[in-house]
Every structure is written in structure tokens, then in C-alpha cells.
């Protein structure tokens, strides 16, 4: 008697902005969310910070990326990078030269 197993659902992906790329193979991605307060009707803005595994260090600060859940890779890292949706301009601080005092 052959039983067919139910098809597995594809894991839900999220899209967020890379906030930090200082660690090797790890990115900090911020996923914004807004919801309406059930009683008062005010729009509440929240954000979720995800630690994402980026095997090849492809993404950089300011990139819009798509991530998917995966097995735990460390204490806080449960997501992996699927693709880079849009490359962003680097938001790293560029030192500004101060004029020399005469």
C-alpha cells in the first residue's frame, strides 16, 4: 500500500535592508513592519533585526536582500541569504577633511 506524503510548503521569505556587514559571513538585516493598533487606530512601526548567513560575503551595507529561514547556525543566526534584490549605495562613513588652522 503506497501512501503519498504531503508536499512540503516552501518557507516564507522576507525582504529587508542590510544594516551591518562588519562580521564575516554574517549580516544584520532589518525587516520593517507596520500595523494598525486594534483599539486606537494609530499606525505602529516596528522592525525585526535578523542575523543572516551570507556564505560568500556578497551583500554590503545598504543592500536590499531576500532571506529565508534555515537550520540554526549559531545562537542567533537562523536565516540565510537567498538573493540580493537591489544593490544600495554604501552608507559607510566617509571621513571629512577639516581645514588646517593657519
C-alpha positions in Angstrom: 0.0 0.0 0.0 1.6 3.2 -1.2 1.0 6.4 0.8 1.7 9.7 -0.7 3.4 12.2 1.6 2.0 15.7 1.6 4.1 18.3 -0.3 6.2 20.5 1.9 5.4 24.2 1.9 8.2 26.5 0.8 9.5 28.5 3.7 8.3 32.1 3.8 10.9 34.6 2.7 11.4 38.2 4.0 12.9 41.2 2.4 15.0 43.6 4.4 17.8 46.1 4.4 21.4 45.2 5.4 22.2 47.3 8.4 25.6 45.8 9.3 28.2 43.9 7.3 31.1 44.0 9.8 31.2 40.3 10.6 32.5 37.6 8.2 29.7 35.6 6.6 27.1 37.3 8.8 24.8 40.2 8.0 22.4 42.1 10.2 19.2 42.7 8.2 16.3 44.9 9.3 12.8 44.0 8.2 10.3 46.8 8.8 6.7 46.2 9.7 3.7 48.5 10.3 0.4 47.6 11.8 -2.7 49.4 13.0 -3.4 49.5 16.7 -6.6 47.5 17.2 -8.2 49.9 19.6 -6.8 53.4 18.8 -6.2 53.0 15.0 -2.7 54.5 15.2 -0.1 53.1 12.8 2.6 51.4 14.8 6.0 50.9 13.1 8.1 48.1 14.3 11.3 46.4 13.0 12.7 43.0 13.2 16.5 42.5 13.2 17.6 39.2 11.7 21.1 37.7 11.7 21.6 36.3 8.3 24.2 33.8 6.9 25.9 35.1 3.8 28.3 32.4 2.7 30.2 34.4 0.0 30.0 37.8 1.7 28.1 39.1 -1.4 25.8 41.7 0.3 27.0 45.0 1.6 25.7 47.8 3.8 22.5 49.3 2.3 21.6 46.4 0.0 18.0 45.2 -0.1 18.1 41.4 0.3 15.7 38.4 0.5 16.3 35.9 3.3 14.8 32.6 4.2 14.7 30.6 7.4 17.2 27.8 7.8 18.6 25.5 10.5 20.3 27.2 13.4 23.9 28.1 12.5 24.7 29.8 15.8 23.0 31.2 18.9 21.3 34.0 17.0 21.7 33.1 13.3 18.6 31.3 11.9 18.3 32.9 8.4 20.3 32.6 5.2 20.6 34.9 2.2 18.6 33.9 -0.9 19.4 36.8 -3.2 20.3 40.5 -3.4 17.2 42.3 -4.6 18.8 45.7 -5.1 22.3 46.9 -4.6 22.4 50.1 -2.4 24.8 52.9 -2.1 27.4 52.3 0.6 26.3 54.1 3.7 29.7 53.8 5.4 31.0 56.9 7.0 33.4 58.8 4.7 35.9 60.9 6.7 35.6 64.6 6.0 38.8 66.6 6.0 38.9 69.5 8.3 40.6 72.7 7.2 44.0 73.2 8.7 44.2 76.2 11.1 46.6 78.9 9.9 
